[in-house]
Amino acid sequence: LAELATAGTARKLGFSSPGSGSPGHLAAEVFHEATGMNVLHIPYKGNNPAVLAVLAGEVDGGVLATPSLLPHVKAGKITALAVTSRQRSRLAPDIPTVAEAGYKSLEQEVFYIAMVPAATPDAVVQALEKAFAQALTKPEVKQRLLDLDLVYEGLTGAASGKRLAELSERYGRIIKATGMKVD
Protein backbone atom coordinates (compact mmCIF):
# COMPACT_ATOMS: atom_id res chain seq x y z
CA LEU A 1 0.00 0.00 0.00
CA ALA A 2 2.88 2.35 0.79
CA GLU A 3 4.43 1.61 -2.62
CA LEU A 4 1.13 2.44 -4.31
CA ALA A 5 0.91 5.73 -2.42
CA THR A 6 4.48 6.58 -3.45
CA ALA A 7 3.76 5.71 -7.09
CA GLY A 8 0.68 7.91 -6.92
CA THR A 9 2.71 10.94 -5.95
CA ALA A 10 4.92 10.48 -9.03
CA ARG A 11 2.07 10.06 -11.52
CA LYS A 12 -1.71 10.01 -11.64
CA LEU A 13 -3.15 6.55 -10.98
CA GLY A 14 -6.47 5.41 -12.41
CA PHE A 15 -8.78 3.73 -9.90
CA SER A 16 -11.91 1.87 -10.93
CA SER A 17 -15.06 1.86 -8.84
CA PRO A 18 -18.55 0.40 -9.24
CA GLY A 19 -19.80 3.93 -9.99
CA SER A 20 -19.74 7.56 -8.96
CA GLY A 21 -20.67 7.99 -5.33
CA SER A 22 -20.06 4.31 -4.55
CA PRO A 23 -18.09 3.15 -1.50
CA GLY A 24 -15.15 2.39 -3.83
CA HIS A 25 -15.24 5.94 -5.20
CA LEU A 26 -15.33 7.36 -1.69
CA ALA A 27 -12.46 5.07 -0.61
CA ALA A 28 -10.29 6.27 -3.51
CA GLU A 29 -10.97 9.88 -2.48
CA VAL A 30 -10.13 9.06 1.16
CA PHE A 31 -6.88 7.45 -0.04
CA HIS A 32 -6.08 10.58 -2.06
CA GLU A 33 -6.78 12.83 0.92
CA ALA A 34 -4.75 10.70 3.35
CA THR A 35 -1.69 10.17 1.13
CA GLY A 36 -1.66 13.11 -1.27
CA MET A 37 -1.44 10.74 -4.20
CA ASN A 38 -2.91 11.68 -7.57
CA VAL A 39 -6.05 9.63 -8.17
CA LEU A 40 -8.15 9.61 -11.32
CA HIS A 41 -11.53 8.10 -10.51
CA ILE A 42 -12.86 5.94 -13.35
CA PRO A 43 -16.44 4.84 -12.65
CA TYR A 44 -17.84 1.65 -14.13
CA LYS A 45 -21.39 0.36 -14.17
CA GLY A 46 -21.12 -2.08 -11.31
CA ASN A 47 -18.50 -4.01 -9.38
CA ASN A 48 -17.83 -6.73 -11.97
CA PRO A 49 -16.97 -4.30 -14.80
CA ALA A 50 -14.69 -2.43 -12.37
CA VAL A 51 -12.92 -5.71 -11.50
CA LEU A 52 -12.57 -6.54 -15.21
CA ALA A 53 -10.94 -3.13 -15.74
CA VAL A 54 -8.28 -4.04 -13.17
CA LEU A 55 -7.78 -7.46 -14.78
CA ALA A 56 -7.45 -5.93 -18.25
CA GLY A 57 -4.95 -3.30 -17.07
CA GLU A 58 -7.30 -0.45 -18.02
CA VAL A 59 -6.72 1.04 -14.55
CA ASP A 60 -3.96 0.90 -11.97
CA GLY A 61 -6.23 -0.43 -9.24
CA GLY A 62 -9.52 -0.17 -7.49
CA VAL A 63 -11.29 -0.39 -4.16
CA LEU A 64 -13.80 -3.14 -4.81
CA ALA A 65 -15.89 -5.76 -3.03
CA THR A 66 -13.88 -8.68 -1.66
CA PRO A 67 -16.15 -11.50 -2.95
CA SER A 68 -15.77 -10.42 -6.58
CA LEU A 69 -11.99 -9.97 -6.31
CA LEU A 70 -11.16 -13.11 -4.38
CA PRO A 71 -11.22 -15.63 -7.25
CA HIS A 72 -8.78 -13.41 -9.18
CA VAL A 73 -6.56 -12.95 -6.12
CA LYS A 74 -6.46 -16.72 -5.57
CA ALA A 75 -5.62 -17.23 -9.27
CA GLY A 76 -2.74 -14.75 -8.98
CA LYS A 77 -4.28 -12.31 -11.47
CA ILE A 78 -4.87 -9.50 -8.96
CA THR A 79 -2.78 -8.56 -5.94
CA ALA A 80 -4.86 -7.56 -2.94
CA LEU A 81 -3.03 -4.94 -0.89
CA ALA A 82 -5.43 -4.50 2.04
CA VAL A 83 -9.06 -4.60 3.10
CA THR A 84 -10.66 -1.35 4.28
CA SER A 85 -12.55 -2.93 7.18
CA ARG A 86 -11.50 -2.70 10.82
CA GLN A 87 -10.91 -6.43 10.91
CA ARG A 88 -9.58 -8.88 8.37
CA SER A 89 -12.07 -10.36 5.96
CA ARG A 90 -13.43 -13.75 6.98
CA LEU A 91 -13.17 -14.71 3.30
CA ALA A 92 -9.54 -13.61 2.97
CA PRO A 93 -7.86 -13.69 6.39
CA ASP A 94 -4.38 -13.47 4.84
CA ILE A 95 -5.03 -9.98 3.45
CA PRO A 96 -4.08 -7.28 5.99
CA THR A 97 -6.32 -4.41 6.98
CA VAL A 98 -5.44 -0.87 5.94
CA ALA A 99 -4.62 -0.16 9.60
CA GLU A 100 -2.15 -3.06 9.63
CA ALA A 101 -0.63 -1.63 6.45
CA GLY A 102 -0.08 1.70 8.22
CA TYR A 103 -3.13 3.60 6.95
CA LYS A 104 -5.76 3.48 9.71
CA SER A 105 -7.42 6.64 8.36
CA LEU A 106 -8.41 4.63 5.27
CA GLU A 107 -10.74 2.35 7.23
CA GLN A 108 -14.12 2.29 5.57
CA GLU A 109 -16.98 -0.13 5.82
CA VAL A 110 -20.22 -0.38 3.92
CA PHE A 111 -23.12 -0.01 6.32
CA TYR A 112 -26.58 -1.28 5.42
CA ILE A 113 -29.59 -0.14 7.44
CA ALA A 114 -33.11 -1.51 7.30
CA MET A 115 -35.41 1.47 7.76
CA VAL A 116 -39.06 2.43 7.96
CA PRO A 117 -40.87 5.79 7.81
CA ALA A 118 -40.43 7.93 10.95
CA ALA A 119 -44.17 7.71 11.72
CA THR A 120 -44.05 3.90 12.07
CA PRO A 121 -45.45 2.87 15.48
CA ASP A 122 -42.86 1.73 18.05
CA ALA A 123 -44.54 -1.67 18.35
CA VAL A 124 -44.02 -2.27 14.62
CA VAL A 125 -40.39 -1.13 14.81
CA GLN A 126 -39.75 -3.46 17.75
CA ALA A 127 -41.42 -6.37 15.96
CA LEU A 128 -39.29 -5.77 12.87
CA GLU A 129 -36.09 -5.55 14.94
CA LYS A 130 -37.02 -8.84 16.63
CA ALA A 131 -37.78 -10.48 13.26
CA PHE A 132 -34.42 -9.36 11.85
CA ALA A 133 -32.61 -10.67 14.92
CA GLN A 134 -34.39 -14.04 14.60
CA ALA A 135 -33.71 -14.32 10.87
CA LEU A 136 -30.04 -13.59 11.42
CA THR A 137 -29.69 -16.61 13.73
CA LYS A 138 -30.53 -18.98 10.87
CA PRO A 139 -27.52 -20.87 9.47
CA GLU A 140 -28.46 -20.17 5.84
CA VAL A 141 -28.68 -16.43 6.51
CA LYS A 142 -25.37 -16.45 8.39
CA GLN A 143 -23.76 -18.30 5.48
CA ARG A 144 -25.13 -15.85 2.93
CA LEU A 145 -23.73 -12.94 4.92
CA LEU A 146 -20.38 -14.71 5.07
CA ASP A 147 -20.48 -15.32 1.30
CA LEU A 148 -21.02 -11.58 0.78
CA ASP A 149 -18.30 -10.71 3.35
CA LEU A 150 -20.86 -8.87 5.48
CA VAL A 151 -20.77 -8.63 9.28
CA TYR A 152 -24.08 -8.30 11.12
CA GLU A 153 -23.77 -5.90 14.04
CA GLY A 154 -27.34 -6.19 15.34
CA LEU A 155 -27.76 -2.48 16.02
CA THR A 156 -31.14 -1.19 17.16
CA GLY A 157 -32.87 1.56 15.25
CA ALA A 158 -31.53 4.22 17.61
CA ALA A 159 -27.96 2.87 17.42
CA SER A 160 -28.20 2.65 13.63
CA GLY A 161 -29.35 6.27 13.47
CA LYS A 162 -26.38 7.34 15.59
CA ARG A 163 -23.96 5.37 13.42
CA LEU A 164 -25.48 6.84 10.25
CA ALA A 165 -25.09 10.36 11.64
CA GLU A 166 -21.42 9.68 12.48
CA LEU A 167 -20.72 8.28 9.01
CA SER A 168 -22.60 11.12 7.31
CA GLU A 169 -20.50 13.66 9.20
CA ARG A 170 -17.21 11.89 8.38
CA TYR A 171 -17.94 11.30 4.71
CA GLY A 172 -19.61 14.68 4.30
CA ARG A 173 -16.30 16.32 5.25
CA ILE A 174 -14.45 14.17 2.70
CA ILE A 175 -16.98 14.87 -0.05
CA LYS A 176 -16.71 18.62 0.57
CA ALA A 177 -12.90 18.54 0.82
CA THR A 178 -12.45 16.58 -2.41
CA GLY A 179 -15.29 18.14 -4.41
CA MET A 180 -16.54 14.62 -5.12
CA LYS A 181 -19.59 14.56 -7.41
CA VAL A 182 -22.02 11.88 -8.47
CA ASP A 183 -22.28 11.73 -12.27
BELGI-V794940 format. One record per residue. N is the residue number from 1. RES is the residue in one small letter. PHI is phi in whole degrees, -180 to 180 (NA if undefined). PSI is psi in whole degrees, -180 to 180 (* if undefined). Layout:
n=N res=RES phi=PHI psi=PSI
n=N res=RES phi=PHI psi=PSI
This chain:
n=1 res=l phi=NA psi=-40
n=2 res=a phi=-64 psi=-39
n=3 res=e phi=-64 psi=-39
n=4 res=l phi=-64 psi=-44
n=5 res=a phi=-62 psi=-41
n=6 res=t phi=-65 psi=-44
n=7 res=a phi=-61 psi=-36
n=8 res=g phi=-73 psi=-13
n=9 res=t phi=-88 psi=-20
n=10 res=a phi=-86 psi=-32
n=11 res=r phi=-153 psi=161
n=12 res=k phi=-74 psi=131
n=13 res=l phi=-108 psi=134
n=14 res=g phi=-86 psi=127
n=15 res=f phi=-118 psi=128
n=16 res=s phi=-85 psi=154
n=17 res=s phi=-146 psi=165
n=18 res=p phi=-71 psi=1
n=19 res=g phi=149 psi=162
n=20 res=s phi=-63 psi=134
n=21 res=g phi=84 psi=-2
n=22 res=s phi=-75 psi=164
n=23 res=p phi=-56 psi=-36
n=24 res=g phi=-65 psi=-39
n=25 res=h phi=-64 psi=-48
n=26 res=l phi=-61 psi=-41
n=27 res=a phi=-63 psi=-40
n=28 res=a phi=-64 psi=-39
n=29 res=e phi=-69 psi=-38
n=30 res=v phi=-63 psi=-42
n=31 res=f phi=-61 psi=-45
n=32 res=h phi=-59 psi=-48
n=33 res=e phi=-64 psi=-39
n=34 res=a phi=-76 psi=-30
n=35 res=t phi=-112 psi=-18
n=36 res=g phi=78 psi=7
n=37 res=m phi=-73 psi=157
n=38 res=n phi=-87 psi=115
n=39 res=v phi=-118 psi=129
n=40 res=l phi=-107 psi=112
n=41 res=h phi=-77 psi=127
n=42 res=i phi=-122 psi=100
n=43 res=p phi=-78 psi=142
n=44 res=y phi=-118 psi=171
n=45 res=k phi=-95 psi=71
n=46 res=g phi=115 psi=166
n=47 res=n phi=-68 psi=-45
n=48 res=n phi=-61 psi=-46
n=49 res=p phi=-61 psi=-34
n=50 res=a phi=-68 psi=-37
n=51 res=v phi=-66 psi=-44
n=52 res=l phi=-60 psi=-34
n=53 res=a phi=-64 psi=-38
n=54 res=v phi=-67 psi=-47
n=55 res=l phi=-59 psi=-40
n=56 res=a phi=-81 psi=-7
n=57 res=g phi=78 psi=16
n=58 res=e phi=-70 psi=-25
n=59 res=v phi=-133 psi=165
n=60 res=d phi=-83 psi=-20
n=61 res=g phi=177 psi=-170
n=62 res=g phi=-169 psi=163
n=63 res=v phi=-116 psi=102
n=64 res=l phi=-132 psi=167
n=65 res=a phi=-65 psi=133
n=66 res=t phi=-55 psi=-47
n=67 res=p phi=-58 psi=-35
n=68 res=s phi=-79 psi=-24
n=69 res=l phi=-85 psi=-32
n=70 res=l phi=-54 psi=-44
n=71 res=p phi=-59 psi=-36
n=72 res=h phi=-76 psi=-31
n=73 res=v phi=-67 psi=-47
n=74 res=k phi=-63 psi=-31
n=75 res=a phi=-83 psi=-4
n=76 res=g phi=79 psi=16
n=77 res=k phi=-92 psi=-21
n=78 res=i phi=-134 psi=140
n=79 res=t phi=-101 psi=120
n=80 res=a phi=-87 psi=124
n=81 res=l phi=-90 psi=-39
n=82 res=a phi=-171 psi=159
n=83 res=v phi=-102 psi=149
n=84 res=t phi=-87 psi=-5
n=85 res=s phi=-76 psi=165
n=86 res=r phi=-69 psi=-26
n=87 res=q phi=-125 psi=160
n=88 res=r phi=-63 psi=151
n=89 res=s phi=-67 psi=138
n=90 res=r phi=-68 psi=-24
n=91 res=l phi=-82 psi=-25
n=92 res=a phi=-141 psi=68
n=93 res=p phi=-66 psi=-13
n=94 res=d phi=-83 psi=-12
n=95 res=i phi=-88 psi=125
n=96 res=p phi=-70 psi=163
n=97 res=t phi=-82 psi=164
n=98 res=v phi=-62 psi=-33
n=99 res=a phi=-64 psi=-43
n=100 res=e phi=-64 psi=-28
n=101 res=a phi=-86 psi=3
n=102 res=g phi=95 psi=13
n=103 res=y phi=-131 psi=60
n=104 res=k phi=-56 psi=-34
n=105 res=s phi=-65 psi=-11
n=106 res=l phi=-89 psi=-2
n=107 res=e phi=-58 psi=133
n=108 res=q phi=-156 psi=133
n=109 res=e phi=-131 psi=145
n=110 res=v phi=-78 psi=136
n=111 res=f phi=-126 psi=115
n=112 res=y phi=-101 psi=136
n=113 res=i phi=-127 psi=129
n=114 res=a phi=-83 psi=131
n=115 res=m phi=-138 psi=160
n=116 res=v phi=-134 psi=165
n=117 res=p phi=-58 psi=149
n=118 res=a phi=-58 psi=-29
n=119 res=a phi=-81 psi=2
n=120 res=t phi=-64 psi=131
n=121 res=p phi=-58 psi=145
n=122 res=d phi=-55 psi=-38
n=123 res=a phi=-62 psi=-38
n=124 res=v phi=-69 psi=-43
n=125 res=v phi=-59 psi=-47
n=126 res=q phi=-64 psi=-39
n=127 res=a phi=-65 psi=-41
n=128 res=l phi=-66 psi=-43
n=129 res=e phi=-60 psi=-42
n=130 res=k phi=-65 psi=-42
n=131 res=a phi=-64 psi=-41
n=132 res=f phi=-62 psi=-46
n=133 res=a phi=-60 psi=-42
n=134 res=q phi=-66 psi=-45
n=135 res=a phi=-60 psi=-37
n=136 res=l phi=-79 psi=2
n=137 res=t phi=-93 psi=-10
n=138 res=k phi=-75 psi=134
n=139 res=p phi=-56 psi=-39
n=140 res=e phi=-69 psi=-33
n=141 res=v phi=-72 psi=-44
n=142 res=k phi=-59 psi=-42
n=143 res=q phi=-66 psi=-40
n=144 res=r phi=-64 psi=-41
n=145 res=l phi=-62 psi=-42
n=146 res=l phi=-62 psi=-44
n=147 res=d phi=-59 psi=-32
n=148 res=l phi=-92 psi=1
n=149 res=d phi=61 psi=39
n=150 res=l phi=-106 psi=145
n=151 res=v phi=-115 psi=124
n=152 res=y phi=-86 psi=124
n=153 res=e phi=-98 psi=-17
n=154 res=g phi=66 psi=36
n=155 res=l phi=-75 psi=144
n=156 res=t phi=-74 psi=172
n=157 res=g phi=-58 psi=-44
n=158 res=a phi=-65 psi=-44
n=159 res=a phi=-67 psi=-37
n=160 res=s phi=-64 psi=-41
n=161 res=g phi=-62 psi=-41
n=162 res=k phi=-64 psi=-45
n=163 res=r phi=-63 psi=-42
n=164 res=l phi=-62 psi=-41
n=165 res=a phi=-63 psi=-41
n=166 res=e phi=-63 psi=-46
n=167 res=l phi=-66 psi=-40
n=168 res=s phi=-62 psi=-40
n=169 res=e phi=-66 psi=-47
n=170 res=r phi=-62 psi=-53
n=171 res=y phi=-74 psi=-28
n=172 res=g phi=-61 psi=-42
n=173 res=r phi=-60 psi=-44
n=174 res=i phi=-66 psi=-43
n=175 res=i phi=-61 psi=-44
n=176 res=k phi=-66 psi=-43
n=177 res=a phi=-65 psi=-35
n=178 res=t phi=-95 psi=-13
n=179 res=g phi=72 psi=20
n=180 res=m phi=-56 psi=136
n=181 res=k phi=-129 psi=151
n=182 res=v phi=-96 psi=125
n=183 res=d phi=-74 psi=*
